[in-house]
Amino acid sequence: MDQVEPTTQPAAGSSVAPNQFDLRGRDIQVSFSVTSFTGVPLMQYRDRRRQVNARGDEIRQVDVGIGTLVTIELQSNAADAGGILFSVLIPHALLTKGDQSVKIHTLGITTRTPGFIVPTTRQLETYTEVDLTGEGTFVVS
């Protein structure tokens, strides 16, 4: 997994990639910070049923060529209840010439994993996708 390194403030007039993403769609709100004052990524997820705050190693980031797939656990598979993960595809983006933000349109994916697995032939994970829109900004950390 490729972790994104902390960034410093860009020089005036130069280009920089956003490091803070605030997104929403349907009943989901997601905030992802590539880095923080402590040097670790932060992600906040909220829907009608739950609010999850993740940091550091609780956040999985994988460069998939078309962006970075960022995943957190919403519900563990404790007591064979089945697990729930949430992933968001963070697209490549650029802020130029003093722009404060860039509009972002991307996908969120909720993955459900089975609890107790009865040995039958079947797909184990199910996916629900949601369109997410919002903005990417550069925050000095």
N, C-alpha and C positions, 0 to 999 in steps of 0.2 A: 504494500500500500504506500502510495506517495503522500506524505504529509506536506502541507503547504507551510513554507517558512514564514516567520513574522516579517512584516514589512515596515519600512520607515516612511516618513513623509516624503512625497515626491518633490522634485524641484519644480519651481513655477514654470508653466508652459509645457511640461513633459507629460507623458502618458503613464497611466497606472491602472492596474487591475483592481476592481472593487474587492474589498475583503469583508464586507458586511452585506448580508442579503436578508431582506424583509419581504416575505411572500405570504399570499393568502389565496384560498380557493375553497369553494363550498363552505364547509364549517371548519376548515383547517387554517391555522396561522402558524407560520414557521419563521424563526429568526436564526440565522446561521452566521457566526463570526469565525473567519478563518483563523484568527488569533485573538488574544486578549492581553490585558496588562500582565497576566501571569505567564504568557507565552503559549497557552493551550487553546485549542478551538472550543467554542461554546455553541450549543444548539438548544433552542427552546421550541417545543411543540405544544400546540393546544388545539383540542377539538371539543365537542360537546360533552365527552365522557371523561377526558383526562388532560392533565398538563404534565409534561415531562421536561426536565432540565437535564441536559447531558453536557459533559465536559471531558476534555483530554481523551484518554483511551476508551471512554464510553462511546466515542464517535468514530466510526469507520469511514475513511476517505479512500476512494480508489479512482485514479485517473483512468477513464474509459475511452479516451480519444476524442469524444464529443463533449467533454466536460468532466466534472468530478462528481461521482456518485457518493453521496453522503448519507450514512445510515445510522440510526439509533434504535435501541430496543424500547418499545412502548410497554410491553408486557412479557415477562419471562415465562418460560414453559414450566414453571413450578407446579408441582402436584399434577403433572400431565394435563394441565388445563389448556395447553396450546399457547404458542408464543405469537407476539405481534411485533413486527418491525416496521419502521417508516424510513423510506429513502427519498431523497430529493436529488434531481440532477441539476447541479450548478453549472450553467453554461460558461464558456469563455466569454469575457466581456472586457471592455476597455473604457476608461474615462480619459478624455483628452481636453486640452486647453481650458482647464479650470472648471469643467463640468462637475457638478456636485453629485449627480446620480445618473444611472442608466436604467431604463425600463427593462425588466426581466420577465420573460414568459417561458415557463418550463413545466416539468412534470413531477408530481409526487406519486409514490407508489407505496401502498400499505400491503405488507406481506403477512399472511396468516400461516402459521405452521401447526401441524396437528399435535394434539396431546398424545394420549396413549394410542399407539399405532397398532391396529389390527392388521395382521399380515394378509393384505389383499392387494391386488394389482390396481394402482391408482396414482394420480399425481398427488404429491404430498403438500406442496405450497399452493396457495391461491393468492391472486393479486387483484387489487383495486387501484385504479389510477385516478388522479385528480389533476386538472389543469391548475397551475399556480401562476399568479402574476404579482408583480411588486417592483422593487427596485434594488439595485446594487449600489453601494456607496463605498468610499474609502474612509476608514476611520483610523486615525493615528493611534498607535498603541505603544 
